[in-house]
Amino acid sequence: MQQALSGKLPERAARPKAPRPAPRKAAQQPAMNLGKPAPDFELSDLQGASVSLKDFQGSPTAILFWNPGCGFCQRMLGDLKSWESERPADAPRLLVVSTGEVETNRALGLASPVLLDEGFSTGRAFGASGTPSAILVDGEGRIGSGIAVGAPSVLGLLRGEAPAPIGGNGAVEPDAPKSPAIGEPAPALTLQDLDGQTIDLADHQGTRTLLLFWNPGCGFCQQMLDELKEWERKPPKGAPKLLVVSSGSVEENRALGFRSPVVLDPHFSAGSSFGTDGTPSAIMIDARGKVASKLAVGAPEVMELARSRSDQKRKLATR
């Protein structure tokens, strides 16, 4: 049964500025640097003051890597604020390192300090590759845990629980996305484009369509943008049409300069319907409106799928 998705343009969409959302498994990446000095950093808070990690020495601190435009972050915000309001006496301090604008982050209403890192460089320095994720730094400024990935693991870290390592028996969120099977009808998708016009995926039947899930602030998306636009400018023979499903604001997406239509999905609900939890990712829909490939994740896989011809679809579908 198809699941209809509809969306309206937000009055003020959150401005994401980070890589893809973290995988939805509640897990902790191996603590390869446990006990080593944590990378130092200095960032501006929401008042414009410079704050350094050294300012937090003396007590354990959980550094939370955040993206206001990340659907998974939005879903755990209520639990995070509840933890702040009832923080146990022995719990670590919380330091949020976020992307996005000052106003967007201020609107979250977090009681903990929030620092801005638009390029996600701090997250990468600690080994994080998505949001939400977190790491514990002890009172002497040393790494005190592995990277906690996903809302359950992050909240567990804040509560003093030990998340299961990846590859162990870590729990999986009940609503973890599942990709539709090849040959199944594509989930229904109805969203608004940058001009406010309603776009229905069903209207694209009759031609192959590459459905690309995008985030204007995702570093991995930014790195592949030029290559993707060159593909748009000179599509190979037999290339599919492109439909971009993006988070972010109208202005941010206009600035990308896509020739192909862009529709807005600020809460990443369409991505979840197609089984993806990160960007960039893509899936092929055939001319009959059926799923014609596995989910491609990351720039290399996305571009390989984009360059595929109709006579290659069987190979890509079964790989």
ABEGO torsion letter per residue (X at the ends): XBBBBBBBBBABBBBBABBBBBBABBBBBBBAABGBBBBBBBBBBAAGBBBBAAAABGBBBBBBBBBAABAAAAAAAAAAAAAAAABBAABBBBBBBBBEBAAAAAAAGBABBBBBBAAGAAAAAAGBABOBBBBBBBAAGBBABBBBBEAAAAAAAAAGBBBBBBGBABBBBAABBBBBBBGBBBBBBBBBBAAGBBBBAAAABGBBBBBBBBBAABAAAAAAAAAAAAAAABBBBGBBBBBBBBBEBAAAAAAAGBABBBBBBAAGAAAAAAGBABOBBBBBBBAAGBBABBBBBEAAAAAAAAABBAAAAAAAAAX
